Amino acid sequence: MPREKNPEASPPRKRAPRRKAEPAVVAQPSFVDPQQRAALIARAAYFRAMHRGFSPGHEMTDWLAAEAEVDAELLRGAGQSTSG
């Protein structure tokens, strides 16, 4: 049996606005020169390779980890400089 509509019932609840989907990939910071960013990544990758004794076969892993590390540090630094 369908429910009867009661005009004196409380008004319908409003829904909260939907959140916009965040992009899956964070764009690289535009405030850093791309050559400077590449140099920072190369340096971080070098130190990662040095830390594991320069064993071959991990170059891409070192580079990608260094890239993520540098980008995170740049974004963290950007958040600190604009908030203070």
C-alpha positions as CSV (number, residue, x, y, z in Angstrom):
1,M,0.0,0.0,0.0
2,P,1.5,3.4,-1.0
3,R,2.1,5.9,1.7
4,E,-0.3,8.8,2.0
5,K,1.1,12.3,1.5
6,N,0.5,14.6,4.4
7,P,0.5,18.2,3.4
8,E,1.0,19.2,7.1
9,A,4.2,17.1,7.4
10,S,7.5,18.7,7.9
11,P,9.2,20.2,4.8
12,P,11.5,17.9,2.9
13,R,15.1,17.9,4.1
14,K,17.6,19.8,2.0
15,R,20.6,18.0,0.7
16,A,24.1,19.2,1.2
17,P,25.8,20.5,-1.9
18,R,28.0,18.0,-3.7
19,R,31.7,18.4,-3.4
20,K,33.6,18.9,-6.7
21,A,35.8,16.0,-7.6
22,E,39.5,16.7,-7.0
23,P,41.8,16.0,-10.0
24,A,43.6,12.7,-9.7
25,V,46.8,14.2,-10.9
26,V,48.2,17.4,-9.3
27,A,49.6,19.8,-11.8
28,Q,53.2,20.7,-11.3
29,P,53.7,24.0,-9.6
30,S,53.9,26.9,-12.0
31,F,56.0,29.0,-9.7
32,V,59.2,26.9,-10.2
33,D,61.3,27.1,-13.4
34,P,61.0,23.6,-15.1
35,Q,64.8,23.5,-15.5
36,Q,65.2,24.1,-11.7
37,R,62.6,21.5,-10.9
38,A,64.3,19.0,-13.1
39,A,67.7,19.8,-11.4
40,L,66.1,19.2,-8.0
41,I,64.6,15.9,-9.1
42,A,68.0,14.8,-10.6
43,R,69.8,15.6,-7.4
44,A,67.2,13.7,-5.3
45,A,67.3,10.7,-7.6
46,Y,71.1,10.7,-7.4
47,F,71.1,10.6,-3.6
48,R,68.5,7.8,-3.7
49,A,70.8,5.8,-6.0
50,M,73.8,6.6,-3.9
51,H,71.9,5.5,-0.8
52,R,71.3,2.0,-2.3
53,G,74.9,1.7,-3.6
54,F,74.2,2.6,-7.3
55,S,72.9,-0.9,-8.1
56,P,71.6,-0.9,-11.7
57,G,68.0,-1.4,-12.7
58,H,66.3,1.1,-10.3
59,E,66.8,4.3,-12.3
60,M,63.2,4.8,-13.2
61,T,62.0,4.0,-9.6
62,D,64.6,6.5,-8.2
63,W,63.5,9.2,-10.6
64,L,59.7,8.8,-10.0
65,A,60.2,8.7,-6.3
66,A,62.4,11.8,-6.4
67,E,59.9,13.5,-8.6
68,A,57.1,12.8,-6.1
69,E,59.3,13.9,-3.2
70,V,60.3,17.2,-4.9
71,D,56.8,18.1,-6.0
72,A,55.4,17.4,-2.5
73,E,58.1,19.6,-1.0
74,L,57.5,22.4,-3.5
75,L,53.7,22.3,-2.8
76,R,54.3,22.2,0.9
77,G,56.6,25.2,0.7
78,A,54.1,27.0,-1.4
79,G,51.4,26.5,1.2
80,Q,53.6,27.8,3.9
81,S,54.7,30.9,2.0
82,T,51.2,32.0,1.2
83,S,49.8,31.5,4.7
84,G,52.2,33.6,6.5
